Amino acid sequence: MTVFLQDPLIAAIKQPKHIERFLQTTWKTVLLQTGTISVLKRYVDVLKENGRYVFVHVEKIPGISYDKEGLQFLAKFIRPHGIVTTKSTLVQLAKKEGLWTIQRLFLVDTDAVENGLKQVSEITPDALEVMPGIVPEMVANLVQRTNIPIITGGLVQHRHHITQALQSGAIAVSTGNPTLWKTVQKEGLYD
């Protein structure tokens, strides 16, 4: 299993003020979805200095282009551990730059699932994040159909959403809910 997937919960940071809240937890992996090109390095450095694995969601950061040069800039100057993206071409480029990759797949219909699985089998990201994360039967189906670690995310608001996803075969769940980060850390996943 990939080293960054040590915890069953991954924090999706969507606001700068949540960085400090995240650093008060023991969770190790973060999907950084906030900032601009001018502040991104500072956010990444702070998180890495605190022993966290940082994945930048490329499409959510204004100022970074979705091309070879954008990924090279990210890898050489911002220096996160990896990226999150919906684009297969960015996964390929990031891998060439030595970055870990998480590809997002939106489960909107059967065609999206089939096309997504075809793409990930060809480019093999380090992990696949399926959204929304509250569809346990689809998670189980995807786990059976690919050997890529599955992360779920999107619409995760309660501890039982995390538990269901993990019981369905996901190895981790991402959520942007800081209260849930603390609750799960404090109370655990299971009652």
N, C-alpha and C positions, 0 to 999 in steps of 0.2 A: 504494500500500500504506500502511496505517496506520503512523504514526510509531513506535508502541510495538513494532512487530513488526520490529525491526532485526536481532535475533539468532535463530539457529536453536534456542536453548535458553532456556526460561523457567523460573525457579526457583519451585517451589511451597514456600513456607515454612510448615511445620506445627508448628514449635517455636521459641520465642523465641531459644534458643541458636543457631539456624541463621541468624539475621539477620547476626550478625558473620561467620560463614563465607561467607555470600553476598556481603557487602561486600568480601571479599578476592578476589572474582572480578571479571572485566570484564563480566559479563552485565548487561544493562540493565533487564530486565523481571522483576517478581516478582508472583506470586499469593499474597497474604498470607492465610493460613488459620489464624492463631493470634492469641491475645490476647482481651481482653474490651473492652467499651466504655470501661472506665476507663484502659486502657493503649494503646488502638489509635492515638490521635493521636500519641503519642510514637513508636511504631514507624513510622508513616507519615512523620512529620517527619524521623526519622533517615535513612530510605531516600531520601526526596526530596532532603535536604541533600547526599546522596552521588550525586546525578544519576541516580537510578533511577526507572523508571516503576512505580507502585504500583497494583495492583488488589486490592481487598478482596473476599474471597469472603463475601458478605453472610450466607449461611446458616451459616457456620462461626464467626461472631463473636457470642457471647452478649451480649445487651443491646440489639442493634439490631433493631428491628421490620422486618418485611418489608412495609412499606406506604409511602405517600407521605411521611409525617412522618419515618420512619426514613431514607429516601433523602435527604430534605432535610437532616436532621441530618448525615448522612454527607458530603454535598456541601459544606455550608456551614461545618462545624466540624472534621471530620476531614480533609477535602480530599485524598483520594487522586486519582489520575488517572482511575480507573474502578473498575468492579465486575466480579465474576464471579458468575454465578448460574445456577441451573437454571430459573428462573421467568421466563417471557416478560413478565409484567406488571411485574416489577422492571426488565427491560431498558427497557421503555417509560418508566417513571418516571425511571430514571437518565438516559436521553437528554434528557428534559425539564429535568433539573438540570445538563446540560452535562457529564456524565461519559461516558467511553468505556465500552463494554460488551463483555463476552465472555460468551456464553451457552454453558453446558455441555449436551451431548447425550449421553446414555448409549445405546450401541448394544446393547440387550438383545434386540431382535427386529426383524423387518421393520416391524411396526406402529409401534414407537418411532421408527424411522428416518423413516418416511413422515410421521408426525405432527410430529416434530421439524423436518423440512425445511419442512413447511407453515407452522409457526409462525415459523421464522426468515425465511422469504420475506416474511411479513407485517410483521414488526417490524424486520428488518435490523439485527442487532447488528453491532458493528464487527468481531467475529471470532466464530467458532464453535469451541469446544473439544470434540472428540469423545473419548469414553472407552469402553472402554480404548484406550490409544494403541498397542497392539501388534497391530492388525488392518489391515495395509497395504492389502489389497484393498478394504476398506470405505472407507478414506481416499481411495483413487483414485476409487471410485464417487461419493463425496460431492463431491469436487473437480469432477467432471464435471457434477454436478447443481445446483451453486450457485455464485454468484460471490462469496460471502463467504469471506474468508481462513480457512483451517482450521488449527487448532492441535490437536495430539493430546496426551493425557495419561492417566495411570493405568496402573499395572503396568510402567512404563518403568524397567528396571533395568540395561540394558546399552547401550553405545555403538551396537551394531548395531540396537537398537530405534529409536534416534533416526535413524540413517541410513536404515533402511527406511521410516520415516514420511515423511521428507523426500523420498526418492526416489519415494514414492507421491503426492506433491503437497502435503503439509502444508507450511506456511511456517515452523512452529516446533513444538517439543515441550516440554511442561512436565513437570518431574519434581521430586519432593521429596527426591531423593537427593543430599546435598551432595558426596559423593565423586564422583559422576558429573559434577556441575557443574565440579569441578576437573579431572577426567580429560579431559573433552571440551575444556575451555579449553586445557589443556596439550598434549594429543596431537592435537587436531582431531577431525573427524568421520569421516574416511576413512583407512583404512590405506594 
